[in-house]
Amino acid sequence: MVDAAPAEGVRVSVDQVHGPGTDRRASDALVFLPLARRIRTGAAPRGFFWNLFETVLVFVRDEVARPSIGKHDADRFLPFLWNLFFFILFCNLLGILPWAGSPTGALTVTVALALIAFAAVVGTGVVKFGPFGYLKSLVRT
C-alpha cells in the first residue's frame, strides 16, 4: 500500500481511493505510483503537470469541500471528492476525442455516480447522528 500526504496532514492510501480488493494495477502504474513517489520525498513540486495537479487538488479542497462540508469533516471526504472530480473530468475530456465518446453521457454512469454520492451523504449522516437523529436533522423545527 502506498501512503501519500497530498494536503496538510490528510493521509490517502490507494485502497481508500479504489476500495480494497479491486484490480487497480493500471491506475497504480500510470498515476498513483509516480505521484506517491514525488509526494513521499517531501520536495517542493516541480514541473508543469505536478503544479497543475496540486493546484486542482487544493482548489477542490479549499473552495469546494471545506466551505460546503466544514473544515474538520471535509478532510475525511477529500479522497472521495478528488476521485469523483477526476473521474468526471477525464470522462468528459475523453468525450472531446471524436472516436471515443464520453462515458458520462450514458445514463447508467450518471445514475451510478448519483447513487454513490447519495449513499455517501446519507450513510455518513446516519453514522454520525444515528438513523433517527439524521431524519430529525432533515426536518426544520
Secondary structure, DSSP 8 states (H G I E B T S, - for coil): --EEEEETTEEEEHHHHH-TT---HHHIIIIIHHHHHHHHH-----SHHHHHHHHHHHHIIIIIIHHHH-HHHHHHHHHHHHHHHHHHHHHHHHTTSTTT--GGGSHHHHHHHHHHHHHHHHHHHHHHH-HHHHHHHHS--
